[in-house]
Amino acid sequence: MTSTAQEPAATREFVKQSSLYQEFLAEREEILKHKWLESERLGYDIGFERALLDWIRKHRESWRAARRQQLAAGTPATEKKPSGVPA
């Protein structure tokens, strides 16, 4: 029988390995990149919520489609250029 002290650590490890959590982290990273780029462009910090809503409206659908293609092809997702960065 496992102790209650080990259960939270095991649960945390399970969550870290889950594909849903990995997708959340990847999407969050893209939103933070978008926040930085837009803040630099405008000359002030636009904040996370504004960046989130703007990224969802402008980039989420295409980012998800590209991510699905990469994952299906077995290409590491880290090779994708962030949204808003010129080629």
N, C-alpha and C positions, 0 to 999 in steps of 0.2 A: 504494500500500500504506500502511495506517495504522500509526503508531508505537504501541508498547505504552503510552506515556504517554497517548495519546488514547483508547485502548480503555476503560480504567476510567471515564473521564469520560463517554464515550458510553454505556457500560453503565449507569452511575448515572442518566443522563438517561432512558434507556429504562425503567428500573425506576420512576423517579418518575412517569412518564407512564402506567404500566400500570394498568389498572382494578383488578387484584388488590391492588396496593400502595395505591391510593386507598381501597379498601374497608377494608384493614387500618388505615390512618390514621384513617378515620372511626370505626371500631369502637373503636380505642384511645382516641380522644378521648372517646367515650361512657363508656368504663370509667373514665377519669380523672375525668370529671364525677361519676360514681357514687361513686367513691372519696372525692371531696371532700364530696359531700352526706352520705354515710354517716358519714364522719369527723366532720363538723360535728354531726350528729345525736347521735352517741355521745359526743362530747367528747374523742376521741383519734384518732390516725392509725391506720386499720385496715390499711394496707399495700396494695400493688398486688395481691398474689396473692389475698388475701381479697376485695377489691373485684372482681377478675376473676371469681372463682368465683361470687360472689353475683350479679353482673350477668348472667353466662351463665345462671344458674338462673332469675332473675326477669325479665330484660328482653330477652335476645338474640333470641329468636324473634319477638317483636312488633316489635322494632327493625328486624330484617331485612325483615320483611314490609312495614313502612311505608317502608323505604328502597327496596325494589323497586318499590313503587307510585309513589314520588316520581320515581325514575329513569325509569320507564316513561312517566310523564306529562310528563317533561321539566322538572319543578320542581327548582330548585337544592336539593341536599341540605342546605345550610347553614341552610335555613329551618326545619328540624325542631327541635322542642323537645327538650332532653335528657331522658333517662329520669329519672323521679323528681321533675321540676319540675312544680308544679301549673299548670293551665291559667289 
